[in-house]
Structure formats: C-alpha cells, structure tokens
Amino acid sequence: MIDYNPEQAMCAVRREFGEHGGVAPSISRSSTFTVLEPGTMPEIFEGIRGPDKGGCFLYSRHFNPTLDVLARYLAAMEGTEKAICTASGMSAIACTLLQLCDQGGHIVSSDTIYGGTHALLDKMLPEMGIHTTMVPADDLAAFEKAMTPETRVIYTETIGNPTLKVADIAGLAKLAKKNNAALVVDNTFSPILISPAKLGADVVVHSMTKFINGASDVLAGAICTSEELAYHLMDLHTGRVMLLGPTMDARVAFDIIQRLPHLPIRMREHSRRAMVIAQHLLELGVPVVYPGLSDHPQHLLMTAMMNRGYGYGGMLTIDCETRQTAEHLMSLLQNQERFGYIAVSLGYYDTLMSCSGSSTSSEIAPEDQDRMGLSPGLLRIAIGYTGGLKERVAQIERALKDAGLI
C-alpha cells in the first residue's frame, strides 16, 4: 500500500465559499463574462490572462468559476497539478487521446476496457489515422512488445471493465517514460482506492457519472493531468476540449462538489460489502472474481498500489457461463429477491447488475470478447450500500440456489 491520502489532499485545498458567505460555493450559470477594460479581452484570447492569471473568465465553454472549483478538488484527489471537467467520461477519454495523438500516431491499449472506449480505439480513431494495438491488461511484456516509434499513448483501466483484471500502473509508467509516450489511466472503478498519478501515470480520466457522483443522476467526466497538458486541452485555438466542446453544466458541477466529500465514506462501504459478499460466494463455490480475494491473479499487485484504508472497491463478477443463465439470475435477484436492479452503470447506492457481453461490452466482437476472457455469461455486479448486509447475503444465496448455480 502507498502513503498518499486523498482525503487529506482534498481537505488541504482552498475551500470555496458562496459569494454571500454561504458554506456551499455559488453556481455561476453565466455563459459569458464581462471584463472591466477592453484591452483585457485580447489578453484572454492570447492566453496571457485566465482564471489562474488575474482571475479572468471569458466563456463557459472555456472556463467557468463553478467548474474551476470542482477541478481543483479533483486535482487534489488524484494528486495532479490540474483537472478539467467534461460532459461525460467518453468525452474525457476522446479529447485526451486526440490531444496526445496526431494522424499517424499509435496507441497501445489494454484489451480489457469499456465497450465504448474499445469502439473509439478500434473503429473511430483509425478513420483519423490513429491506430491501436490491444494487448492483455495483465501482461507487461506484451505492452512492451507492442510499442513502436509512433506510439504516443499507453492506455489502460486501473481495474478493467468488466473482467476486473488489474493493471501494473507503475510498470506501465516506466515503459511509457522509456518510450517517450504518455500513460493514460481510466480510474473510474477505483477513485480514492488507487491514485494512478502517484504511481507514474501522466493522465487520469474518470467517468464521474459513476462512483464520484454516486447518485446515477448526472453525466460527467474528468481529466486529471499536468498543468501543461491541461492548458493544451483548453487552448482557444488547438485545445480538443475547447474546440470539441464537451462542456459540463455548472449545476452538474455543483452537485458533484456537494457529493465529493462523501466519496471516501461511500467507497469504504462499497468495498466492505463487496468483500463480505465475495467471500461468501467463494465459500459457496461460486465462480466469483473480486480483487480483494486472495485467489485474484492480481490481488497482491492491487494491494501494493492501494491507498490505505479504502478497500478493494465495489465491483465483482460471477461467471454464469451462458447469457441465458446470467439473465435468469438477474431476474431472480431483481424481481424476486429485491437484491438490486438490472441496469448498466455503477457507483449507485443501490446494487446494479448487467450481463456485460450483451450490454456494456456489446461493441466488442465475440472473438475479441473470448480473447480478453469475457464469458458470454459474465454477470457484472456493482455492489451498493442500501439494506442490511446480512439480508443481502441471504438474498444472493437464495437466488443462486433458485438458479441452480449452487
């Protein structure tokens, strides 16, 4: 485990109060901002002035005071110099990769990634002359073998969606540095638990729709990185975030600001419950995968990378082998036991379940799913923290018995 404490880091950031002394920051809904002198505006367009250079704002697609507050908190949480808020996790990923890769550029990516990201790398970016080689998430040697002189980015998820393979962030960071490439890490499954930037990652992206927001009521993304790359992303003339315009609404930013202080508490409870349920499933002989179990192939690796005191996260999987069996189990868990809901996404306070191969990973071809170890019956379960834990354990055991899995 490492010594970084994201809770302390967030507490150390300057607290932002409302304009009339409110303990909550104000929501700045202005789309455009005035300047006191005409000569100030050209200086903003030239990059001479800005939020950090004289407190000047221009236009909310560029910078916004409420988003600026959230960005500072996120940068502290991840231990980076800067952060940028975007309208979704996919926009954060796409803008980052397009900023780092020009036509002819090459990406080496883990093959265990979210279906939408897989489609971006496999289908869309090649149309722009950017090509990707995908390798097993847990094979550092395969990453090294795939590197070329044109490689600009190594891309991975800290905990892979949906197979829960854990990436060696420090090892990938050394490989990226050796080859003059950037390591981009999607930390959506493990905010607070693991701090990739402290392990050497150059960019940390999030779908804040998930654990960070925690209420399944907004779409949001984040890019946490160096000051230099953040300014490139927001450059008025060439910045991919600025020019593609995935702007977060100020009201969404305010909602996330209010929920961010509770994130460590929520992650501890997600982790505690997932561990108890995973251990019980293991004892029942169920084919469960959870990074906190000692039989997980990367259990020791994740333990070494973790921030102390937050657990192993809220995600586990059960391999039901076939889609039909997985769907039958989900129906029992939702409609008979009231254990959770059949829905995509994660990080909600109630448990959410989906059969990944036919839902969030459906963009990935069957042969590629098979190659990455994604069974057609893999049931991804994002463990919530509502209801009594003892009763939740009993519910999932009854459902497994009714489904004939134990």
Number of C-alpha atoms within 10 A of each C-alpha: 14 14 10 18 18 22 16 11 16 20 13 11 14 10 13 15 13 11 11 8 10 10 11 14 20 19 19 15 13 11 14 13 11 12 12 7 7 9 9 16 19 11 13 19 14 13 13 12 18 19 14 9 11 10 9 19 21 19 12 22 20 19 21 26 20 22 26 19 20 24 21 21 23 26 24 21 23 28 23 23 16 22 29 26 29 28 22 20 23 21 25 26 25 17 22 24 22 18 15 18 21 14 13 13 21 24 25 27 24 26 24 31 27 20 20 15 19 20 17 17 22 18 14 14 19 16 11 13 13 22 22 23 17 23 22 18 26 18 12 17 13 15 22 16 10 16 20 13 10 17 23 24 25 28 27 27 30 27 26 22 22 25 25 23 27 22 25 23 27 17 13 25 23 16 20 26 14 9 18 14 23 24 27 32 28 26 24 26 27 24 24 27 25 31 27 30 22 17 17 19 24 23 25 29 27 29 25 25 25 23 27 29 25 23 17 16 12 18 17 27 25 29 31 30 24 18 13 10 21 20 15 18 23 19 18 18 12 13 21 23 27 20 16 13 17 20 22 21 23 22 16 18 24 19 16 21 22 13 14 20 15 14 17 18 12 23 26 20 21 27 22 20 23 26 23 15 23 24 19 17 20 16 10 14 11 18 15 23 23 27 26 24 17 11 13 17 15 20 17 15 16 24 18 14 21 21 20 16 13 21 24 26 29 29 29 22 22 21 21 23 15 14 19 13 20 24 20 15 22 27 19 21 23 17 13 12 18 14 26 25 18 18 15 15 17 26 28 23 19 19 23 23 26 24 31 27 24 15 12 18 23 16 19 21 13 16 10 12 19 13 14 19 16 21 21 21 21 27 28 27 27 27 29 26 22 16 10 9 16 11 12 20 17 15 18 21 21 17 22 20 11 13 19 10 15 13
